[in-house]
Amino acid sequence: MPTLTALSPALPPEINGDTPTLRLFALLEVIASKDQYFSLQSLADETALPKPTLHRMLQQLEAAHLLSRSGDGRLYGTGLRLRRLAENLLLNDTAHGARHAVLRKLVSDVGESCNLTALSGSEVIYLDRVETPAPLRFYLHPGSRVPVHCSASGKIFLSQMTPGQRQRLLAHVPLEAYTPKTLTQPEALEAEIRAVKRQGFALDNEEFLPGLLCVAVAVPSALGRANLCVAVQAPLMRMTADKALALLPALHSAAQALSQIEADATPAGSGHDDAQRA
């Protein structure tokens, strides 16, 4: 009969480096992997660093606006400067040209504007966009931000989270009504997110801008939860919800191509496998 082998406890993440700056950077890598606020004690338990040393490092990062504290000062989270750094890396990385080519082909295939997005805090940021040559269009340039609760990409990102993660995020996000069709009740939005998770795609049917329809799918990630979405946008007079669903095969094909670009741009051994120490 097969035997069960107990797994060794996971080793704490290594906070090392030849200089204090590199050790701070190693600590930032640990912090960047978190999806919620953390305390000094919890981080000390995780990293096995002495609390006085860790407290000094957190103070340095906070002074540089790379970290911020919660209202009562007991919990830490990523700071605005660190989030802007991450966004700029996504906007200007070396895979940009290859990703842009995929979007250009998608626009050629579907005839409408297409974009690549990522989640940034409680908003969706446009990393890249290719416009349709059609005369009537909604212009949104790379770097534009749209609300998470009433955008197709935002719904995809929300569907990737656990209910607890969604609750923590949306607790601090006013569900503002941008149009009469915006979902502003938490129960209605949660039902929509569950449907998105089942379907594998999301629609924004005039929920953010009147007359605009958008359909989005996640870009598959080897790390599990998707951090990129690809979407098609068009005026309602040219693209109904039924027509948008007919574009899903082209969208999924583009998403797979973008996923491969991300995989090719990721150095071997930098994924989760080598992070899981037995």
N, C-alpha and C positions, 0 to 999 in steps of 0.2 A: 504494500500500500504506500502511496506517496507520502513523503515526510514534509512537514511544514518547517521552513527555516525562518526564525525570527530575524527581522531587519534590525540592524544597529540604529541607534538614535541618530538623527541628522546632526552633523556638526554645525556649530554656529558659523555664520558667514565670516569670511576673513577680512578684517580691517587692517590691512598692512600696506606698506609702501616705504620707499627709501627716504621720503621727506614728509614733513607734516602736511604739506599740500596734497600729496598723493593719498595720505591716510584720510584726509577730509573727503577727497573724491571717492574713495572706497566706501566711506560712510554714506555719501550721497547716493551711491548705487543701491545700497540697501534701502534707504528711505524712498527712492523713486519707485521701488517695487510695491509700495504699500498703497492700498486703496482707501485708507481711512486715517484719521488722526491717531497719533501714538504718544505714549508717555515716556518720560525719561526712564522709569523703572522697566517698562516693557522692552525698550530698546536695549537697556543694559542686560536684561535677561537673554535677549536674542543674540547679542553680539559678544557677550562675556567680557565686555570692557568695564573697567572700574568706573563707578558712577561719577567721581570727580573729573576723570579724564573725559568721559562722554559728555558731561555737562559743559565743560570748557569748549569742546568741539561744536556742540549745538549752539552755544553762545556766538561762536565765530560765524557759523553759517547763518544764524539769525541776523547778526549785524550786517552781513553782506546781502540781506534780503533774499537769500536762497531758501530759507525756512521762515515760516510764520507761526504764531501761537494762536490758539483758540481764545475766545473771549475771556475765560477765567485764568488763562496763562498756564494751565497745567498740561495741555496737550500741544503737540507740534504737528505741522503739516508742511507740504511743499509751498514755497514762497512764489510770489509773482515773477521774480527774476528767473527762477529755475524753470517755471512753466514757459516763459517767453523763450528761454534757451532751447527747450525741447521743441517748441513750435518752429523756431528758426531752423533747427536741424532738419525737421521734416520738410519745410518749405524749400530748402536749398541743398538737400543732400545729393550725392553723386548719382542716385538712381532717378533723378528728376527727368532727365531726357528720355529714358526708356519708358517711364510711366506716362509722360506726355504723349509719346507715340501711340501708346495703347488708347489713350483718350481720343486722339485724333482719328484713329481707325474706328472707334465706337461711334463718334459723331458722323463719320462717313457712312457707317452701317445703318444708323437709326435716323439720321437727319435732324437731330435735335441737340441742344447744348448738354454737355456731360461734365461731371466734376468728380474729384477725388477729395474725400473729407477725412478728418480725424476728430476725436473727442478732445476738447480742451476745457477742463473744469466742468462747468454746467452748460457749455456752448459747443457748437459744432463749427470747426474752422475749415475753410476751403484751402486745401493744399495746392490744388491745380484745377484748371477749368479750361475747356475748349468750347468756344461759342459756335452755334449753328450759323451758316450764312444766311438763313432766312431773315427777312427784314424785321419781323416782329419777334422780339425776344426780351427776356429779363436779364439785365447785365449784373453779374456778381463776380468780382475779381478775386484771384487768390489772396488769401488773408482775410476775406470777409468772414463774418461770424453770424450764425443764425441760432435761434433757441433750440434746445435739445428736445423740448416736449412737443413741438409742432413742425418738425422737419422729418423727412423720411429717413435720412441718415441718423438723426438723433434717436428715432425710435429703434433703429437697428442696434445702436450702441446700448440703449437702455435694456433691450431684450437680451444682451450678452451678460448683463449683471444678475446677481442673485437678488431676490426681493429685498433683502436687507440693504444691499448696496444701493439699489434704486431709491429706497426710502431715505437713506442718509443724504443722497444727492438732491432729491426733489424736495426734501424738507427745507432747503435753503433757496429754492428756485420758485419764484412766483409764477404760477401757471397763467401768464398773461394772455388775454384774448386779443390776438392780432387780427382775426376775422371772425365772423359769426360761426365759422366751422371749427375754430380752435377748441381742442379738448381742454377744458379748464377744471374739471372735476377729477380728483385723484382716482376715484373708482373707475371712471370711464377710461382714463389714460392707462390704468393698470390692465383693464380688459383688452385694450388695443395692443399693449405690449405683449400680452400672452398670445394674442392672435398672430402678431408679427413673428414671435418665436416659433410658432407652429408652422407658419407659411414659409419662412425663410426670406421674406422680402417685406418692404414697408412702402406705404403710399403717404404722400402729403397732398391731399385733395383740397386745395385752397385753404389750408389751415394756417399758413404763414403769410401768403400774399394772395389777394383776390385774383382769380383768373389764372393762377399758376398750379400746375400739377407736377409732381415729382415721384419717381419710383427709385428705390435704392436697394442694393444687396451688399452683404459683407464681403470683404476680401479675405479669403481663408488665411489663417495664420497657423504656423507650426506650433506656436506657443499656446494655442487653445482659443482664448477670447480674442476676437478680431479687434484690431485698432485702426482699421481703415475701411471706408465704404466707397463704392462707386455708384453714381446715380445719373439719371437722365431727367432733365427738366424741360418743360414746354408749356406754352399757353394752352389753356383748356380748349380753345377753339381749334387747336391742331391735334391735341392728344387727350383723349378721354381715358378713364380708368381702364376700360376694356382694352384699348390700344396699348396702354402702358404695360399691361400684363403680357401682351404679345411680344414685347421687347425683352422679356426676362431671359430667354436663351442668349441673346447678344450680351446682356448685362453679365450673366454668369460666365460667359466666355471671357469677357474682359476682366472680370474679377479673378479668374484662374490665371490669366496672363500676368496680372499685377502681383498676385501671390507668388508666382515663380520669380518675378523680378526681385521681390523682397527676399525670397529664399536665396537667390544667387548673390545678393548684396550682403548677406549675413555670413561672417566668417565661420568656418567649421568649428564646432565645439563651443559656440557662444550661446546656444539655446538652453532650454530647461534641463536637458539630459545631464550636462555636466554640473548643473546647479543642484541636482538632487544627489546628495552624497549619502551613501549607505553606511 
